[in-house]
Amino acid sequence: MLCYNGKLALWCFIGSSCLVSLLYLPNVIYDYVPEVWGAMFWGPLLYYIVINLTLRLIIKNEPYQIAVRATFLGYVFAMGVFVWVLCGPGIRTFGIYICVMSLFHFSEFIAIALINPKSLTVDSFVINHSLEYAVAAISSWIEFFIEYHFFPELKQFEWISLIGLCICIGGEILRKLAMITAESNFHHVVQSTKSENHVLVKHGVYKFCRHPSYVGWFYWSIGTQIILLNPICIVAYAIASWKFFSERVLYEEIMLLNFFGEQYYEYQQKVPTGLPFIKGYRLQL
């Protein structure tokens, strides 16, 4: 069962998506694309002035922070759907990308609300993951629109975008399976202190790789750039993601060896990390 904040986020996401859908439904019926681009400008104004202020009046403190983020993600998801449905070849792949990004961040929060509600915070949306994450996202948007403007034919290979979408879906499923399997043992932040109920998870997807949540996120991040048909960012994301997870796995496995000792060491010998060319921390005996 979802906790209160989880239900709040779910209803805000669904409500925002439905509200935006009702506003833009005539565009779909009459296939009026210019109106969609106009909505890109007044849509955020509607969100911040009407929805945001309404939420602020009826919800206080942290629940408000959760509600306003879930509402925004619902708005973004609906806008992504309309860009995908109404816009022409090339640009509509950006709509698919928007939907993928929105669902990823929303599902991160909902997954934590289900498996570990005690650790649920605003940060569970992972929207403000890091400065590097924000820079990477903005860089991909810049590349997409520059290439769309100067080399529009580069964005016409929509079958490649669908491959990227499949990679994102596969990565999402693997990551969420890992989170559900780990249950309360899963945290977005690497733990430096072992809690009383912390156990080593070796069943489910953890039988096949030691870090399935990282594997899912790694391929998901690359898949987003394949969706956008961003040749530069595909390579840049692969390198940056590999470096990030290489360092994170190294640190996390030092902690896990401290927590579980020989039990984790034996697990290391039998199961790979799942990430390409990343072996993790190797204890020299």
CORUR-V108712 format. One record per pair of residues at least 24 apart in sequence whose ideal C-beta (glycine too) atoms are under 8 Angstrom apart, sorted by sequence separation. I is the first residue (numbers start at 1). GAP is how many residues later the second one is. D is the distance in whole Angstrom. If there is no record, write none. Layout:
i=<I & I>
gap=<GAP & GAP>
d=<D & D>
//
This chain:
i=<47 & 51 & 181 & 182 & 217 & 218 & 249 & 257 & 47 & 76 & 77 & 181 & 76 & 77 & 178 & 249 & 257 & 177 & 178 & 186 & 218 & 253 & 254 & 47 & 74 & 177 & 178 & 217 & 253 & 73 & 77 & 246 & 249 & 245 & 250 & 16 & 174 & 181 & 182 & 214 & 249 & 250 & 19 & 43 & 73 & 74 & 246 & 249 & 73 & 242 & 245 & 178 & 179 & 211 & 214 & 242 & 16 & 177 & 178 & 214 & 242 & 43 & 70 & 101 & 242 & 175 & 174 & 175 & 178 & 211 & 40 & 70 & 174 & 177 & 39 & 69 & 175 & 176 & 174 & 175 & 211 & 174 & 175 & 12 & 39 & 66 & 173 & 210 & 171 & 172 & 171 & 174 & 175 & 36 & 170 & 171 & 36 & 171 & 171 & 172 & 170 & 171 & 36 & 94 & 171 & 8 & 36 & 168 & 73 & 167 & 168 & 171 & 33 & 69 & 167 & 170 & 12 & 16 & 20 & 24 & 28 & 32 & 33 & 8 & 12 & 16 & 20 & 27 & 31 & 33 & 70 & 167 & 168 & 12 & 15 & 16 & 66 & 69 & 167 & 168 & 200 & 5 & 9 & 13 & 16 & 17 & 21 & 28 & 65 & 91 & 166 & 210 & 218 & 5 & 8 & 9 & 12 & 13 & 16 & 17 & 20 & 24 & 28 & 69 & 90 & 165 & 190 & 210 & 215 & 4 & 8 & 12 & 15 & 16 & 20 & 27 & 62 & 164 & 167 & 168 & 200 & 214 & 215 & 9 & 10 & 13 & 14 & 17 & 18 & 21 & 62 & 164 & 200 & 214 & 215 & 5 & 9 & 13 & 17 & 164 & 190 & 198 & 210 & 214 & 8 & 12 & 16 & 20 & 90 & 93 & 126 & 164 & 165 & 190 & 209 & 210 & 211 & 212 & 163 & 164 & 192 & 200 & 208 & 209 & 210 & 211 & 13 & 91 & 104 & 115 & 124 & 164 & 191 & 194 & 200 & 207 & 209 & 210 & 211 & 90 & 93 & 96 & 100 & 107 & 111 & 115 & 123 & 161 & 190 & 194 & 202 & 206 & 209 & 89 & 90 & 92 & 114 & 118 & 160 & 161 & 208 & 209 & 89 & 112 & 115 & 116 & 161 & 200 & 93 & 100 & 104 & 111 & 115 & 116 & 119 & 161 & 89 & 96 & 103 & 107 & 111 & 115 & 160 & 202 & 211 & 116 & 210 & 115 & 116 & 157 & 112 & 155 & 154 & 112 & 154 & 108 & 147 & 147 & 140 & 144 & 140 & 143 & 144 & 144 & 143 & 140 & 143 & 140 & 143 & 13 & 140 & 139 & 9 & 136 & 139 & 140 & 9 & 10 & 136 & 9 & 136 & 6 & 6 & 9 & 136 & 6 & 2 & 5 & 6 & 132 & 3 & 2 & 6 & 2 & 5 & 132 & 3 & 6 & 5 & 104 & 3 & 100 & 101 & 100 & 97 & 100 & 97 & 96 & 97 & 93 & 94 & 93 & 93>
gap=<24 & 24 & 24 & 24 & 24 & 24 & 24 & 24 & 25 & 25 & 25 & 25 & 26 & 26 & 26 & 26 & 26 & 27 & 27 & 27 & 27 & 27 & 27 & 28 & 28 & 28 & 28 & 28 & 28 & 29 & 29 & 29 & 29 & 30 & 30 & 31 & 31 & 31 & 31 & 31 & 31 & 31 & 32 & 32 & 32 & 32 & 32 & 32 & 33 & 33 & 33 & 34 & 34 & 34 & 34 & 34 & 35 & 35 & 35 & 35 & 35 & 36 & 36 & 36 & 36 & 37 & 38 & 38 & 38 & 38 & 39 & 39 & 39 & 39 & 40 & 40 & 40 & 40 & 41 & 41 & 41 & 42 & 42 & 43 & 43 & 43 & 43 & 43 & 44 & 44 & 45 & 45 & 45 & 46 & 46 & 46 & 47 & 47 & 48 & 48 & 49 & 49 & 50 & 50 & 50 & 51 & 51 & 51 & 52 & 52 & 52 & 52 & 53 & 53 & 53 & 53 & 54 & 54 & 54 & 54 & 54 & 54 & 54 & 55 & 55 & 55 & 55 & 55 & 55 & 55 & 55 & 55 & 55 & 56 & 56 & 56 & 56 & 56 & 56 & 56 & 56 & 57 & 57 & 57 & 57 & 57 & 57 & 57 & 57 & 57 & 57 & 57 & 57 & 58 & 58 & 58 & 58 & 58 & 58 & 58 & 58 & 58 & 58 & 58 & 58 & 58 & 58 & 58 & 58 & 59 & 59 & 59 & 59 & 59 & 59 & 59 & 59 & 59 & 59 & 59 & 59 & 59 & 59 & 60 & 60 & 60 & 60 & 60 & 60 & 60 & 60 & 60 & 60 & 60 & 60 & 61 & 61 & 61 & 61 & 61 & 61 & 61 & 61 & 61 & 62 & 62 & 62 & 62 & 62 & 62 & 62 & 62 & 62 & 62 & 62 & 62 & 62 & 62 & 63 & 63 & 63 & 63 & 63 & 63 & 63 & 63 & 64 & 64 & 64 & 64 & 64 & 64 & 64 & 64 & 64 & 64 & 64 & 64 & 64 & 65 & 65 & 65 & 65 & 65 & 65 & 65 & 65 & 65 & 65 & 65 & 65 & 65 & 65 & 66 & 66 & 66 & 66 & 66 & 66 & 66 & 66 & 66 & 67 & 67 & 67 & 67 & 67 & 67 & 68 & 68 & 68 & 68 & 68 & 68 & 68 & 68 & 69 & 69 & 69 & 69 & 69 & 69 & 69 & 69 & 69 & 70 & 70 & 71 & 71 & 72 & 74 & 74 & 75 & 76 & 77 & 80 & 82 & 83 & 84 & 84 & 85 & 85 & 85 & 86 & 87 & 88 & 89 & 90 & 90 & 93 & 93 & 94 & 97 & 97 & 97 & 97 & 100 & 100 & 100 & 101 & 101 & 103 & 104 & 104 & 104 & 107 & 108 & 108 & 108 & 108 & 110 & 111 & 111 & 112 & 112 & 112 & 114 & 114 & 115 & 116 & 117 & 123 & 123 & 124 & 127 & 127 & 130 & 131 & 131 & 134 & 134 & 135 & 136>
d=<7 & 8 & 6 & 8 & 8 & 7 & 6 & 7 & 7 & 7 & 4 & 6 & 4 & 6 & 8 & 7 & 6 & 7 & 5 & 7 & 6 & 5 & 5 & 5 & 8 & 5 & 7 & 8 & 4 & 5 & 8 & 8 & 6 & 6 & 6 & 8 & 7 & 8 & 8 & 5 & 5 & 5 & 8 & 7 & 6 & 8 & 5 & 8 & 5 & 7 & 6 & 4 & 6 & 8 & 7 & 7 & 7 & 7 & 4 & 7 & 8 & 7 & 7 & 8 & 7 & 7 & 5 & 5 & 7 & 6 & 7 & 7 & 8 & 8 & 8 & 8 & 8 & 8 & 6 & 3 & 8 & 4 & 6 & 8 & 8 & 8 & 7 & 8 & 8 & 7 & 4 & 8 & 7 & 6 & 8 & 7 & 7 & 7 & 4 & 6 & 7 & 3 & 5 & 6 & 8 & 8 & 7 & 8 & 7 & 6 & 5 & 6 & 5 & 7 & 7 & 8 & 8 & 8 & 7 & 7 & 7 & 8 & 6 & 6 & 5 & 4 & 5 & 7 & 7 & 7 & 8 & 7 & 4 & 8 & 7 & 7 & 6 & 5 & 3 & 6 & 7 & 8 & 5 & 5 & 8 & 4 & 5 & 6 & 5 & 7 & 8 & 7 & 6 & 6 & 6 & 7 & 4 & 7 & 3 & 7 & 4 & 5 & 7 & 7 & 6 & 7 & 7 & 7 & 8 & 8 & 6 & 4 & 7 & 5 & 7 & 6 & 8 & 5 & 6 & 7 & 8 & 8 & 4 & 8 & 7 & 6 & 7 & 6 & 8 & 8 & 6 & 7 & 5 & 7 & 6 & 5 & 4 & 4 & 4 & 7 & 6 & 7 & 5 & 6 & 7 & 6 & 7 & 8 & 6 & 6 & 6 & 3 & 6 & 5 & 6 & 7 & 5 & 6 & 6 & 4 & 6 & 6 & 7 & 6 & 5 & 6 & 7 & 7 & 8 & 6 & 7 & 8 & 7 & 8 & 6 & 7 & 6 & 7 & 7 & 4 & 6 & 6 & 7 & 7 & 6 & 6 & 7 & 7 & 6 & 4 & 6 & 7 & 3 & 8 & 6 & 8 & 7 & 8 & 6 & 5 & 7 & 8 & 6 & 8 & 7 & 7 & 8 & 7 & 4 & 5 & 6 & 5 & 5 & 5 & 6 & 6 & 6 & 6 & 7 & 6 & 7 & 6 & 6 & 8 & 8 & 6 & 7 & 6 & 7 & 6 & 8 & 5 & 6 & 7 & 8 & 8 & 8 & 7 & 7 & 5 & 6 & 8 & 8 & 6 & 5 & 6 & 6 & 6 & 5 & 6 & 5 & 6 & 7 & 8 & 7 & 8 & 6 & 7 & 8 & 7 & 7 & 8 & 6 & 7 & 6 & 3 & 8 & 6 & 7 & 7 & 6 & 5 & 7 & 6 & 8 & 8 & 4 & 7 & 6 & 7 & 7 & 8 & 7 & 6 & 6 & 7 & 5 & 6 & 5 & 6 & 7 & 6 & 7>
//
